[in-house]
Amino acid sequence: MEATSSLSFYDFLDRMRNPASLDLVRSIKSFIVSFSFYTPNSESDGKRLQEFLETMEATIRDHTLWAGATEEEVDSAVEGLEKYVMTKLFSRTFAVSIEDSKADQDISEKICLLRSFLKPEHLDIPPNFHNESSWLLAQKELQKINAFKSPREKLLCIMSCCRIINNLLLNGSMSDNHVSGADDFLPILIYITIKSNPPQLHSNLKFIQLYRRESKLVSEAAYYFTNLVSVNSFIVNLDAKSLSIDENEFHDSMQTALADRAALRNNPVVPKEQTSLPSQALKIKTNRILTPIQSPPGSTNSNGDWEFPFMEAEAGELTVSDVEKLLGLYKEVVRRFTRGVRINNDPNNQNSED
């Protein structure tokens, strides 16, 4: 599905390079620029975008570049247009208000507390639907939502997550002769959302609702999207009565989670390898040794050859004291490369380095 989306988008861009599209390009650029003339307002911005897409869809249908085009081809062009415009306007339309940022932070903080103790049984998820591998796959799909800037692609992340849950329900129902429904689907989606803690959940849902083409937020897409909106609301208002858990146990678990997070903020955990491994232990010798032009202090061996001590090191193994050494090595690589380029490009040089 993502591959199809990319092809549609690139087809749209390709047609926009055609000289015959000049009128369309002007209209699109004018619309994008016009956004800077207005004070950011989510509701009016969303309405403005919907009206523009509707107008442009009619224009595309009558345009010579789409003469004789099928409904699918016209729809594909409008999808490309939506992605292009919303990518350009992303920083202007996504999480632009203080209220949105606060809502994102509040639900993320609450989810962090809940995920430390929440179990499937607290949401009355039947054992036949317990499938860690499917749950993990669904979590990964939902966590991708912030990797995209178009409302359609963000919505696809939600749909992929929900389809995995639906497949899980179908397989579980077949093995248990139980007809699954919304009563089974929603608790699992709640659990997946809490365990994945998707970034900026509130803002992503709002962005999709406002800027996804209204004609496309229907049917299956609307069903899955509405369910995640319900999940968001459920989590925001969640308390002990929302779960199958003793009220005192819920209170104690939340307090413990709060205390743990406070302690983590005040005393951040330093990875063990950063405290136990001496800096010298990270100097892993490699077979790649070069004779330096001007070796930084401490980077050469007894023969004057330059070693690369961090070639096989992982990021988590590095310490603050290694930064200065890495910077020195980086500068020397740049010097050597640029000097080599100059020598190789000199037509008078007969002994250029390989």
C-alpha positions as CSV (number, residue, x, y, z in Angstrom):
1,M,0.0,0.0,0.0
2,E,2.9,2.4,0.8
3,A,4.5,1.5,-2.5
4,T,1.3,2.4,-4.3
5,S,1.1,5.7,-2.4
6,S,4.7,6.6,-3.4
7,L,4.0,5.8,-7.1
8,S,0.9,8.0,-7.0
9,F,2.8,10.8,-5.5
10,Y,5.7,10.6,-7.9
11,D,3.3,10.4,-10.9
12,F,1.6,13.6,-9.6
13,L,5.0,15.4,-9.3
14,D,6.0,14.2,-12.8
15,R,2.8,15.7,-14.3
16,M,3.4,18.9,-12.4
17,R,6.7,19.3,-14.3
18,N,4.8,19.3,-17.6
19,P,4.5,22.8,-19.1
20,A,0.8,22.3,-19.5
21,S,0.4,22.2,-15.7
22,L,1.6,25.8,-15.2
23,D,-1.9,26.9,-14.1
24,L,-2.2,24.1,-11.6
25,V,1.3,24.8,-10.2
26,R,0.4,28.5,-9.7
27,S,-2.8,27.7,-7.9
28,I,-1.0,25.2,-5.6
29,K,1.8,27.6,-4.8
30,S,-0.6,30.5,-4.2
31,F,-2.6,28.3,-1.8
32,I,0.5,27.3,0.2
33,V,1.8,30.9,0.4
34,S,-1.7,32.1,1.5
35,F,-1.4,30.1,4.7
36,S,1.2,32.5,6.0
37,F,-1.3,35.4,5.8
38,Y,-3.6,33.8,8.4
39,T,-3.1,33.4,12.1
40,P,-2.9,29.6,12.8
41,N,-6.4,28.2,13.6
42,S,-6.9,24.5,13.3
43,E,-10.5,24.5,12.5
44,S,-10.4,27.2,9.8
45,D,-7.2,25.8,8.4
46,G,-8.8,22.4,8.0
47,K,-11.8,23.9,6.3
48,R,-9.6,25.9,4.0
49,L,-7.7,22.8,3.0
50,Q,-10.8,20.7,2.4
51,E,-12.3,23.4,0.2
52,F,-9.0,23.7,-1.8
53,L,-8.8,19.9,-2.4
54,E,-12.4,19.8,-3.5
55,T,-11.9,22.7,-5.9
56,M,-8.7,21.2,-7.3
57,E,-10.3,17.8,-7.8
58,A,-12.8,19.4,-10.1
59,T,-10.0,21.4,-11.9
60,I,-8.0,18.2,-12.4
61,R,-11.0,16.3,-13.9
62,D,-11.3,19.0,-16.6
63,H,-7.6,19.5,-17.2
64,T,-5.9,18.4,-20.4
65,L,-3.2,16.5,-18.5
66,W,-6.0,14.1,-17.3
67,A,-8.0,14.0,-20.5
68,G,-9.7,10.6,-20.6
69,A,-8.3,9.6,-17.2
70,T,-10.2,7.1,-15.1
71,E,-11.7,7.8,-11.7
72,E,-8.8,6.0,-10.1
73,E,-6.2,8.2,-11.9
74,V,-8.0,11.4,-10.9
75,D,-8.2,10.1,-7.3
76,S,-4.5,9.3,-7.4
77,A,-3.7,12.8,-8.5
78,V,-5.7,14.4,-5.7
79,E,-4.0,12.0,-3.2
80,G,-0.6,13.3,-4.5
81,L,-1.8,16.8,-4.2
82,E,-2.9,16.3,-0.6
83,K,0.5,14.8,0.3
84,Y,2.4,17.6,-1.5
85,V,0.5,20.4,0.1
86,M,0.4,19.0,3.6
87,T,4.1,18.2,3.5
88,K,4.8,21.8,2.6
89,L,2.5,23.0,5.3
90,F,3.4,20.5,8.0
91,S,5.2,22.8,10.4
92,R,2.4,25.3,10.0
93,T,-0.4,22.8,10.7
94,F,0.9,20.1,13.0
95,A,0.9,20.6,16.8
96,V,1.0,24.4,16.4
97,S,-0.8,25.3,19.6
98,I,0.3,25.2,23.2
99,E,-2.9,23.3,24.1
100,D,-2.0,20.5,21.6
101,S,1.5,20.2,22.9
102,K,0.2,20.0,26.5
103,A,-2.4,17.4,25.5
104,D,0.4,15.3,23.8
105,Q,2.6,15.5,26.9
106,D,-0.3,14.7,29.3
107,I,-1.4,11.5,27.6
108,S,2.2,10.4,27.0
109,E,3.0,10.9,30.7
110,K,-0.1,9.0,31.7
111,I,0.6,6.1,29.3
112,C,4.2,5.9,30.7
113,L,2.7,5.3,34.1
114,L,0.1,2.8,33.0
115,R,2.4,0.7,30.8
116,S,4.6,0.0,33.9
117,F,1.9,-2.2,35.4
118,L,-1.0,-2.7,33.0
119,K,-1.7,-6.3,32.0
120,P,-4.2,-7.8,29.5
121,E,-6.4,-9.1,32.2
122,H,-6.9,-5.6,33.5
123,L,-8.7,-4.9,30.2
124,D,-10.5,-8.2,30.2
125,I,-8.8,-9.5,27.1
126,P,-9.6,-13.2,26.7
127,P,-6.6,-15.6,26.9
128,N,-7.2,-16.8,23.3
129,F,-6.3,-13.4,22.0
130,H,-3.0,-13.1,23.9
131,N,-0.4,-13.1,21.2
132,E,2.8,-11.2,22.0
133,S,4.2,-11.4,18.5
134,S,1.1,-9.9,16.9
135,W,0.8,-7.3,19.6
136,L,4.4,-6.3,19.1
137,L,3.9,-6.0,15.3
138,A,0.8,-3.8,15.9
139,Q,2.7,-1.6,18.3
140,K,5.5,-1.1,15.7
141,E,3.0,0.0,13.1
142,L,1.4,2.5,15.4
143,Q,4.7,3.9,16.5
144,K,5.5,4.8,12.8
145,I,2.8,7.5,12.8
146,N,5.3,10.3,13.5
147,A,7.6,9.3,10.6
148,F,5.2,10.7,8.0
149,K,4.0,14.2,7.2
150,S,0.9,13.5,5.2
151,P,-2.5,12.7,6.8
152,R,-3.0,9.7,4.5
153,E,0.2,8.0,5.5
154,K,-0.4,8.7,9.2
155,L,-3.8,7.1,8.8
156,L,-2.3,4.1,7.0
157,C,-0.2,3.5,10.1
158,I,-3.4,3.3,12.2
159,M,-5.1,1.0,9.7
160,S,-2.1,-1.3,9.5
161,C,-2.1,-1.6,13.3
162,C,-5.8,-2.3,13.4
163,R,-5.7,-4.9,10.6
164,I,-3.1,-6.8,12.6
165,I,-5.5,-6.8,15.6
166,N,-8.4,-7.9,13.3
167,N,-6.4,-10.8,12.0
168,L,-5.5,-11.8,15.5
169,L,-9.2,-11.7,16.5
170,L,-10.1,-13.8,13.4
171,N,-7.5,-16.5,14.2
172,G,-8.4,-16.5,17.8
173,S,-12.1,-16.8,17.0
174,M,-11.6,-19.7,14.7
175,S,-9.7,-21.6,17.3
176,D,-12.3,-20.9,20.0
177,N,-15.5,-20.9,18.0
178,H,-16.2,-17.4,19.3
179,V,-17.5,-14.6,17.1
180,S,-15.4,-11.5,17.9
181,G,-16.6,-8.0,17.7
182,A,-16.0,-4.4,18.9
183,D,-16.1,-5.6,22.5
184,D,-13.0,-7.7,21.7
185,F,-11.3,-5.2,19.3
186,L,-11.3,-2.0,21.5
187,P,-9.6,-3.5,24.6
188,I,-6.8,-4.9,22.5
189,L,-6.3,-1.5,20.7
190,I,-6.2,0.2,24.1
191,Y,-3.6,-2.3,25.3
192,I,-1.5,-1.9,22.1
193,T,-1.7,1.9,22.3
194,I,-0.6,2.0,25.9
195,K,2.3,-0.4,25.3
196,S,3.5,1.5,22.2
197,N,2.9,5.0,23.5
198,P,2.8,6.5,20.0
199,P,4.4,9.9,19.9
200,Q,2.1,13.0,19.9
201,L,-1.0,10.9,19.8
202,H,-3.4,13.8,20.3
203,S,-1.8,15.9,17.6
204,N,-1.6,13.1,15.1
205,L,-5.3,12.3,15.5
206,K,-6.2,15.9,15.2
207,F,-4.1,16.4,12.1
208,I,-5.7,13.4,10.4
209,Q,-9.2,14.6,11.3
210,L,-8.6,18.1,10.0
211,Y,-6.5,17.5,6.9
212,R,-7.3,14.1,5.5
213,R,-9.7,14.4,2.6
214,E,-13.2,14.1,4.0
215,S,-14.3,11.8,1.1
216,K,-11.6,9.4,2.2
217,L,-12.2,9.3,5.9
218,V,-15.0,6.8,5.5
219,S,-15.8,3.1,5.7
220,E,-12.9,1.0,7.1
221,A,-10.6,4.0,7.5
222,A,-13.2,5.9,9.5
223,Y,-14.0,2.9,11.7
224,Y,-10.4,2.3,12.7
225,F,-9.7,6.0,13.1
226,T,-12.8,6.5,15.3
227,N,-11.7,3.6,17.5
228,L,-8.3,5.1,18.1
229,V,-10.0,8.5,18.9
230,S,-12.1,6.6,21.4
231,V,-8.9,4.9,22.8
232,N,-7.3,8.3,23.2
233,S,-10.4,9.6,25.2
234,F,-10.5,6.4,27.3
235,I,-6.9,6.8,28.3
236,V,-7.2,10.5,29.2
237,N,-10.1,9.7,31.5
238,L,-8.9,6.3,32.7
239,D,-9.0,5.5,36.4
240,A,-9.4,2.4,38.6
241,K,-13.0,2.0,37.6
242,S,-12.1,1.8,34.0
243,L,-10.1,-1.4,34.6
244,S,-10.6,-4.8,36.2
245,I,-8.3,-3.9,39.1
246,D,-8.6,-3.3,42.8
247,E,-8.8,0.5,43.4
248,N,-6.1,0.4,46.0
249,E,-3.8,-1.7,43.8
250,F,-4.4,0.8,40.9
251,H,-3.6,3.8,43.2
252,D,-0.4,2.1,44.6
253,S,0.8,1.1,41.1
254,M,0.3,4.7,39.8
255,Q,2.1,6.1,42.8
256,T,5.0,3.7,42.4
257,A,5.3,4.5,38.7
258,L,5.3,8.2,39.6
259,A,8.0,7.8,42.1
260,D,10.1,5.7,39.7
261,R,9.8,8.4,37.0
262,A,10.7,11.1,39.4
263,A,13.8,9.2,40.6
264,L,14.8,8.6,37.0
265,R,14.6,12.3,36.2
266,N,16.6,13.3,39.2
267,N,19.2,10.5,38.8
268,P,19.4,9.5,35.2
269,V,20.8,6.0,34.7
270,V,24.2,5.9,33.1
271,P,24.6,2.8,30.8
272,K,26.7,0.2,32.6
273,E,29.2,0.0,29.8
274,Q,29.9,3.7,30.0
275,T,31.0,3.4,33.6
276,S,32.7,0.0,33.6
277,L,34.6,0.1,30.4
278,P,37.8,2.2,30.4
279,S,38.3,4.5,27.4
280,Q,41.4,2.5,26.3
281,A,39.3,-0.7,26.0
282,L,37.3,0.9,23.2
283,K,40.4,1.3,21.0
284,I,39.7,-1.7,18.8
285,K,42.5,-2.2,16.2
286,T,41.5,-2.8,12.7
287,N,43.3,-4.0,9.6
288,R,42.8,-0.7,8.0
289,I,45.9,1.4,8.8
290,L,47.0,4.5,7.0
291,T,50.1,6.6,7.2
292,P,48.8,10.0,8.4
293,I,49.5,13.4,6.9
294,Q,49.4,15.1,10.2
295,S,48.3,12.7,12.9
296,P,46.4,14.1,15.9
297,P,48.1,13.5,19.2
298,G,47.6,10.0,20.6
299,S,46.3,8.5,17.3
300,T,49.4,6.8,16.0
301,N,51.2,3.7,17.0
302,S,54.9,3.2,17.6
303,N,55.5,2.9,13.8
304,G,53.9,6.3,13.1
305,D,50.9,4.6,11.5
306,W,47.4,5.9,12.2
307,E,44.9,3.5,13.8
308,F,41.1,3.7,13.8
309,P,40.1,2.9,17.4
310,F,36.3,3.3,17.0
311,M,35.6,1.5,13.8
312,E,33.8,-1.4,15.6
313,A,32.5,0.4,18.6
314,E,28.8,0.9,19.3
315,A,27.3,4.3,20.1
316,G,26.3,3.1,23.6
317,E,30.0,2.3,24.3
318,L,31.3,5.8,23.8
319,T,31.9,8.1,26.7
320,V,32.1,11.9,27.0
321,S,35.9,11.7,27.0
322,D,35.9,10.0,23.6
323,V,34.3,13.0,21.9
324,E,37.5,14.9,21.6
325,K,39.3,12.0,20.1
326,L,36.6,11.4,17.6
327,L,36.6,15.0,16.6
328,G,40.4,14.9,16.1
329,L,40.1,11.7,13.9
330,Y,37.2,13.3,11.9
331,K,39.3,16.4,11.2
332,E,42.3,14.3,10.1
333,V,40.1,12.3,7.7
334,V,38.7,15.5,6.1
335,R,42.3,16.9,5.7
336,R,43.5,13.7,4.1
337,F,40.5,13.4,1.8
338,T,40.7,17.0,0.6
339,R,44.4,16.8,0.1
340,G,44.0,13.6,-1.9
341,V,41.4,15.3,-4.1
342,R,43.7,18.2,-4.8
343,I,46.6,15.9,-5.7
344,N,44.5,13.7,-7.9
345,N,43.0,16.7,-9.7
346,D,46.4,18.3,-10.4
347,P,47.4,17.5,-14.0
348,N,51.0,18.2,-13.2
349,N,51.2,15.6,-10.5
350,Q,52.7,12.3,-11.6
351,N,52.7,10.6,-8.2
352,S,49.2,11.0,-7.0
353,E,47.9,8.7,-4.3
354,D,45.5,5.9,-5.1
